[in-house]
Amino acid sequence: MSATRDPASIVDPPACYACSVRRSLRDVSPIAPDYEIRSFECPKCGTLLRLVAKCETCSSDAAG
């Protein structure tokens, strides 16, 4: 993972739209102060979902 966040802090990852299987967190990357991209992959079909999320615990200087 790119960021130092604990994957267990991401509660309830989204289900795959194609398979309805619970996705796995693959990567967390800071993109701007207080924001990150969370990448989730379906273990069955391999589709990737990227979500932008506000990060309450990210440091302001993490992106850059």
C-alpha distances in whole Angstrom, upper triangle without the diagonal:
4,6,7,8,9,9,13,13,13,17,18,16,18,20,21,24,25,25,24,22,19,16,12,9,7,5,6,8,11,14,17,18,17,15,12,11,10,10,12,13,17,17,21,21,18,18,15,15,14,15,16,16,17,15,18,16,14,16,18,18,14,14,16
4,7,9,11,11,15,15,15,18,20,18,20,23,23,25,27,27,27,25,22,18,15,12,10,6,6,5,8,11,14,15,15,13,10,10,10,11,14,16,19,20,24,23,20,20,16,16,14,15,15,15,16,14,17,15,13,14,16,14,11,11,13
4,6,9,10,13,13,13,17,19,17,20,23,23,26,28,28,27,25,22,19,16,12,11,8,6,6,7,10,13,13,12,11,9,10,10,12,15,17,21,22,25,25,22,22,18,17,15,15,14,13,14,11,14,11,9,11,13,12,8,10,12
4,7,9,12,11,13,16,19,18,21,24,25,28,30,30,29,26,23,20,17,14,13,10,8,9,10,14,15,15,14,14,12,13,13,15,17,19,22,23,27,27,24,24,21,20,18,17,17,15,15,12,13,10,9,11,14,13,10,12,15
4,6,9,8,9,13,16,15,18,21,23,26,28,28,26,24,20,18,15,12,12,10,8,9,10,14,15,15,13,12,10,12,11,13,15,18,21,21,25,26,23,23,20,18,16,15,15,13,13,10,11,9,8,11,14,15,11,14,17
4,5,6,8,11,14,14,17,20,22,25,27,26,25,22,18,16,13,11,12,11,10,12,14,17,19,18,16,15,13,14,12,14,14,17,20,20,24,25,22,23,20,19,17,17,17,15,15,12,13,11,12,14,18,18,15,17,20
4,5,6,9,11,10,14,16,18,21,23,22,21,18,15,13,10,7,9,9,9,12,14,17,19,19,17,16,13,13,10,11,11,13,16,16,20,21,19,19,17,16,15,15,15,14,15,13,15,13,14,17,20,20,17,19,22
4,5,7,9,10,14,16,19,22,24,23,21,18,15,14,11,9,12,12,12,15,17,20,22,22,19,18,16,16,13,14,13,16,17,17,21,23,21,21,19,18,17,17,18,16,17,14,15,14,15,19,22,23,20,22,25
4,6,9,10,14,17,20,23,25,24,22,20,16,15,13,11,13,13,11,14,15,18,20,19,16,15,14,14,12,14,14,17,19,20,23,25,23,22,20,18,17,15,15,13,13,11,11,11,12,16,19,21,18,20,23
4,7,7,10,14,16,19,22,21,19,17,13,12,10,8,11,11,10,13,15,17,19,19,15,14,12,12,9,11,11,14,16,17,20,21,20,19,16,14,13,12,13,11,12,11,12,12,13,17,19,21,18,19,23
4,6,9,12,16,18,21,20,17,15,12,12,11,10,14,14,14,17,18,20,22,22,18,17,15,15,12,14,12,15,16,17,20,22,20,20,18,16,15,14,15,13,14,13,14,15,17,20,23,25,22,23,26
4,6,9,12,15,18,16,13,12,9,9,10,10,14,15,15,18,20,22,24,24,21,19,17,16,13,13,11,13,14,15,17,19,18,17,16,14,15,13,15,14,16,16,17,18,20,23,25,27,24,25,28
4,7,10,12,15,14,12,10,7,6,7,7,11,12,13,16,18,20,22,23,20,17,15,13,10,10,7,10,10,12,15,16,15,14,12,10,11,11,13,13,15,16,18,18,19,23,25,26,23,23,26
4,7,9,12,12,9,9,6,6,8,9,12,14,15,18,20,21,23,24,21,19,16,14,11,11,8,10,9,12,14,14,14,12,11,9,11,10,13,13,16,17,20,21,22,25,27,28,25,25,28
4,6,9,8,5,5,4,5,9,11,14,16,17,20,23,24,26,28,25,22,20,17,14,13,9,9,8,10,11,12,12,11,11,10,13,13,16,17,20,21,24,25,25,29,30,32,28,28,31
4,5,5,5,5,6,6,10,12,14,16,18,21,23,24,27,29,26,23,20,17,14,12,9,8,6,9,9,9,9,8,9,8,12,13,17,18,22,23,26,27,27,30,31,32,29,28,31
4,6,6,8,10,10,13,15,17,19,21,23,25,25,28,30,28,24,22,19,17,15,12,11,9,13,12,10,12,9,10,10,13,14,18,19,23,25,27,29,29,32,33,34,31,30,32
4,6,8,11,11,15,17,18,21,23,25,27,27,30,33,31,27,25,21,19,16,14,12,9,12,10,8,10,8,11,11,15,17,21,22,26,28,31,32,32,35,36,37,34,32,34
4,5,9,10,13,16,18,21,23,26,28,29,32,34,32,28,26,22,20,17,14,12,8,10,7,7,10,10,12,13,17,18,22,24,27,28,31,32,32,35,37,38,34,33,36
4,7,9,12,15,18,20,22,25,28,28,31,33,30,27,25,22,19,17,13,12,9,11,10,10,12,12,13,13,16,17,21,22,25,26,29,30,30,34,35,37,33,33,35
4,6,9,13,15,18,20,23,26,27,30,32,29,26,24,21,17,15,11,10,7,8,7,9,11,11,12,13,16,17,21,21,25,25,28,28,29,32,34,35,32,31,34
4,7,10,13,16,17,21,23,25,27,29,26,23,21,18,15,13,9,9,7,8,9,11,11,12,12,12,14,15,18,19,22,22,24,25,25,29,31,32,29,29,31
4,7,9,12,14,17,20,22,24,26,24,21,18,15,12,9,6,5,4,6,9,10,9,9,9,9,11,12,16,16,20,20,23,23,23,26,28,29,26,25,28
4,6,9,12,15,18,20,23,25,23,20,17,14,10,8,5,5,6,7,10,12,10,11,10,10,12,13,16,16,19,19,21,21,21,24,26,27,23,23,26
4,6,8,12,15,17,20,21,19,16,13,11,7,6,4,6,9,10,14,15,12,12,10,10,10,11,13,13,16,15,18,18,17,21,23,23,20,20,22
4,7,10,14,16,19,21,20,17,13,11,8,5,5,6,10,10,14,14,11,11,9,10,10,12,14,15,18,17,20,19,18,21,23,23,19,19,21
4,6,10,12,16,17,16,14,10,8,6,5,7,9,13,14,18,17,14,14,11,11,9,11,12,13,15,14,17,16,15,17,19,19,15,15,17
4,7,10,12,14,13,10,7,6,5,6,9,12,16,17,21,21,17,16,13,12,9,10,10,10,12,11,14,13,11,14,15,16,12,12,15
4,6,10,11,11,9,5,5,7,8,12,15,18,20,23,23,19,18,15,14,10,11,10,10,12,11,14,13,10,12,13,13,9,8,11
4,6,8,8,6,4,6,9,12,15,18,22,24,27,26,23,21,18,16,12,12,9,10,10,9,12,11,8,9,10,10,6,5,8
4,7,8,6,5,7,10,13,16,19,23,25,28,27,24,22,18,16,12,11,9,10,10,11,14,14,11,12,11,10,8,5,8
4,6,5,7,10,13,16,19,23,26,29,31,30,27,25,21,19,15,14,10,10,10,10,12,13,10,10,8,8,8,5,7
4,6,8,12,15,18,21,25,28,31,33,33,30,28,24,22,18,16,12,11,9,9,10,11,8,7,5,6,7,6,9
4,7,11,13,17,19,23,26,29,32,31,28,26,23,20,17,14,11,9,6,5,7,8,6,7,6,9,8,9,12
4,7,10,13,16,20,23,26,28,28,25,23,19,16,13,10,7,6,5,5,8,10,8,10,9,11,9,9,12
4,6,10,13,16,20,22,25,25,22,20,16,14,10,8,6,6,7,6,10,11,8,11,11,12,10,9,12
4,6,10,13,16,19,22,21,18,16,12,10,6,6,5,6,9,10,13,14,12,15,15,16,13,11,14
4,7,10,13,16,19,18,15,14,10,8,6,5,6,7,10,10,14,14,13,16,17,18,15,14,17
4,7,10,13,16,15,12,10,7,6,4,7,9,11,14,14,18,18,17,19,21,21,18,17,19
4,7,9,12,12,9,8,6,5,6,8,11,13,16,16,20,20,19,22,24,24,21,20,23
4,6,9,9,6,6,5,6,9,12,15,16,20,20,23,23,23,26,27,27,24,23,25
4,5,6,5,5,7,8,12,14,18,19,23,23,26,26,26,29,31,31,27,27,29
4,6,6,8,10,12,15,17,21,22,25,25,28,28,28,31,33,33,29,29,31
4,6,8,11,13,17,19,23,24,28,28,31,31,31,34,36,36,32,32,34
4,6,9,12,16,18,22,24,28,28,31,32,31,34,35,36,32,31,33
4,6,10,13,16,20,22,25,26,29,29,28,31,32,32,29,28,29
4,7,10,13,17,19,23,24,27,28,27,30,31,31,27,26,28
4,7,10,13,16,20,20,24,24,23,26,27,27,24,22,24
4,7,10,13,16,18,21,22,21,24,25,25,22,21,23
4,7,10,13,15,18,19,18,21,21,22,19,17,19
4,6,10,12,15,17,16,19,19,20,18,16,19
4,7,9,13,15,13,16,16,17,15,14,16
4,6,9,12,11,14,14,16,14,14,17
4,6,9,9,12,12,14,13,13,16
4,6,5,9,10,13,11,12,16
4,6,9,10,13,12,14,18
4,6,9,12,11,13,17
4,6,8,7,9,13
4,5,5,8,11
4,6,7,10
4,6,7
4,6
4
